Amino acid sequence: MESEKTTVSVVIPAYNEKDSIKSTIRQIQEVLQDYAYEIIVIDDGSDDGTCELSKDQGAKVIQHPHNIGYGRSIKSGINVTEYDTIVIVDADGTYPIERMPDLIEEYQKGFNMVVGLRTGKHYRESWLKMPLRIILKLLVEFTAGSKIPDINSGLRVFSKKDILPYFSHLCGTFSFSTSVTLVYILDGKFISYIPIKYHKRSGATKVRMLRDSLRTIQYIVQTILYYNPIKLFLVLSVGVLIVSMGLVVASAGLQMPWFFLPGCLGVLTSIVIFSIGLLADLLRQIMIK
């Protein structure tokens, strides 16, 4: 008796990707020949024929009337998938489609998510992006309390039933991948990272680094407040306390008495901030019961 095939839903967010969408779909069809699969392209308001090209290749297409963002596109695709095992991948040719079976095999070992860990010169090539990536990586690792090899890789495998409960907490724009990484870690999910070769993208990037980085920071702060609020208030409290103690020491050691009162007020402020953090954490515990 022939063994039952593994079922996989591949979700591809796409915005004006006419130069690469056909080859992306063809590669997926080739590497997943031994699987029962579906390919879902979310055309996020493209005006270059991405939708028609995707349909011509046999993909199921979900159309957004206008561009609303990477994360919202992935959510739209996940909502209509037939199978529980979901693979997300970009349509710009940057990810090695041939590695999908490796990630799926790793996922079947019991992980909640498997992430393609990007390597290679094309991942490191931008002198502007790298400092921002490092800053965001440090922020996320501080929030998670652990090292994260790749916080926003666009090649991932996960379960539909696992991710749906988190939808309201996940970013609807470029930072979807970052937010899902952070949420899974904070909620104790098992994540594995598989090194992959990151390729040069086809066409111009849709990412706006400053705008999207600010949105990422916003979601990081919101995630901290939801999952571990005392951590944020503790950092603020300690920061205010250090500055305040510095003012007190300066008033005594450097004979600057006008620093003494602001220093004392700062110490009291740090205590208030920490107390608010305790209340926020208590409220979180009440809400999750």
N, C-alpha and C positions, 0 to 999 in steps of 0.2 A: 504494500500500500504506500502510495506517495506521501511523504511527509508534508504537513501543512506549511505553507509559506508564511514568512514573517510579514506582517502588515505595517506599512509606513505611510504617513502623510507628509509630503514635502511642501512647506509654505515658503513662497518667494515674494517678498515685498519688492515692488518695482515702480520707479518713477522715471520716465523717459530713458528707458534702457534698450532702445531698438538695436543698438550695435552688439549687444551681448545676450539678449534674452533667448534667442533661438538656440545658440550654442549651449547656454546653460541648461535649457530644458532637454536638449538632445543628450548631453552628457549624463544627466540624471537618469534618463530612460535607459541609457546604456549600462550604467553601473548598478542599477537596481533591477536588472532583468530577472534575478532569482528571488525577487520580493513581490508581494502583492502591494502595489503602491498607487497613490494618486498624487498629482502635482497641481497645486493651487497657486496661481499667480494673482496677487492683489495689485491691480493697476491703480496706483494712487494719483489719479488725475492726470495721467500722461497725455500729451498731445502730439506724440511722434509715431504713433502706430504700434506701441508696445502691446496693447490689448489684442489687436488683430494678429500680430505675429505669434503671440502666446497661444491663441486659439488654433492657429494653423498648425502648431506643433502638438496639439492634442491636450493642452493643459486646460484645467478648469479655471475660469477667470472671474474674479470679483472686482467690479469697477467702483471706484469712488468718484463722485461727480467732480471733486477738486482735490487738490493735494492737502492732506491733513496730517501726514507724518508717518515715520517709520514704525513706531510702536503701535499706533492705531491700525496700521495696515496688517501687522502681524496678528493683532487681536482679531481683526476681521477674518483673517485666514483660519486661525485656530478655531473660531466659533463654528465654522462650516466643515471642519475636517471629519472624515468618516472613521478614521482609525485613531487609536489612543497614542501610539508612538509617533511623535512629531519631530521632523527635522526642519530647522529654519536655515536658510542660506540666502545670501545676497545675490542679486542678478547681474552684478558688474564684473564678474569673472575673476574676482580677487581670491576666492576660496577654491581649494582643490576638491572638485566634486568627487573624484575617484577615492577620496578618503572617507566618504560617507559610510560605507560598510564597516570600516574600522570603528567609527564612533558608535554605530548601532550595536556592533558586537560588544563594545565596552559597556554600553548602556544596559544590555541584557544581563550583565553580571550583578545587577541590583542597584545601580546608581540612580539617583533621581534626575540627574542632569549630566551630560557629557559635553564638554566645550572644546572646540578646536583652538589649541594654543598657538597663536600666530608667531611665526619666525621668518627670518629672511630680510633682505635689504629693503624690500618694498614696504615692509611694515615699519622699518626704522628710518625711512628716507627723509621724512619731513622734519626740518630743524624747528619749525614752528609748532607742529603737533606734538612732538615728543615731550617738551616741558609741560604742556597742558595735560598730556596723558599721565605723566609722572605725578603731577599734583593731584589729579583725580584719583589715581591709583592709591596714593597715600591716604587721601580722605576716606576712600572706601575701605581700605585695610584698617584704618583707625576705627571706623564704624563697626566693621565685622570682627575686629580683634584677632585677625589672622592674615597670613600672606595670601594674596590672590594672584596667580600667574598671569591671567588675562581677564580684565573686568568687562570688556565690551566686545568680545569676538562675536561675529555674526553667523558663525556656524555652530549649531547646538542641536542636541537631541534631548527631549524630555517628554513627560507624559501629559496628555491633555487634562486628565482628571486631577493631576497634581497642580497644574498651573492655573486652572480656572478660578479657584478660590482667591487667588492673589491679584486678579485683574484690576481691581480698584486701586491697588497700591503700585501698579507698574506704570512707568512713564509712557506717554503716548507718542513721544518723538524719538529723536536719535538715541536717547539714553535708556531705551527699553532694555537693552542687553545688560547695562550696568545695574539697573534697578532689579532685574530678575536675579542677577548674581547675588546682590546684596540681600534681597529678601530670602532667598533659599538658604544662604549661610546663616542668617540671623534666626531662621526657623529650624535649624538643625538638619537640613537636607544633605544628602551625600552627593558631592560633585567630583567628577574626574576630569582631568585635562589631558588631551592628546595633542602632541606637537604636530603642527601642519605647516606647510610652506605657503606663505602669503604672496599672492601674485600682484602685478601691476594692474590697476583697475582700467576698465574700458570706459572712455568718456570722462567727463568732468565730475568731480565729487559733489554730492548734494549737501554735505555737512558744512555748517557755518560754525567754526570752532568756538568763537567767543560766545555767540548766542546759545549754542547747544551746550557748551561747558557750563554756562550760568544756569541753564535749566537742569543740568545734571546735579549741580551743587544744591539746587532747590529740592530736588527729589531725595538727595542724600539726607539733607536736614529733615525733611518730612518723614523719611524712613526711620531715622534715629528717634524722632519724637514718638513714632508709633511703636517701635519695637524696644527701644532702650533709651528713654528720654533722660534718665539720670546721667548718662554719659555726656550728653551735650551740656547740661546744666553744671556738671562737675568741672568741665573744661572752662566754662565761662567763670565759674566761681573761683577756681584756682588762679585764672588769669587776673581777675580783679584783685584777689588777695595779694598776689605777688607785687602788682603795681602799688597797692596801698601800703604794704609793708616797706616798700622802697621809699615811699614818701615819709613814713614815720621815721625810718632810719636816717633819711636826709635831714629831717627837722632836728634830730638829736645830734647826729654826728657832724653835720655841716653848719649847725647853728642857723637853720632856716625854719623858724617856728611857724611861719605861715603854711608849711606843708603838713603840720601835725593834724589839724582838723580835717582836711580832705582825706588824709590817710586813715584816720579813725572812721570817717563816714564810708570810706571804701571797704574797710574790714567788715563793717555792719552790712554793707551791700552784698558782699560775697556770701555772708551767712544767709541773707534773704534769698539770693539766687539759688543756693544749694537747697534751701528749704522748699522752694518752688519745685525744684527737681524731684525731691522726695514725694511731694504731692502729685506731680505728674506721673511718677512711677506707680504710686498707689492707685491712681485713676486707671492707668493701663491694666494693672492686675485685676481691678474690679470689672473692667470692660471685657476682658478675655474669659472671665468665669462663666 
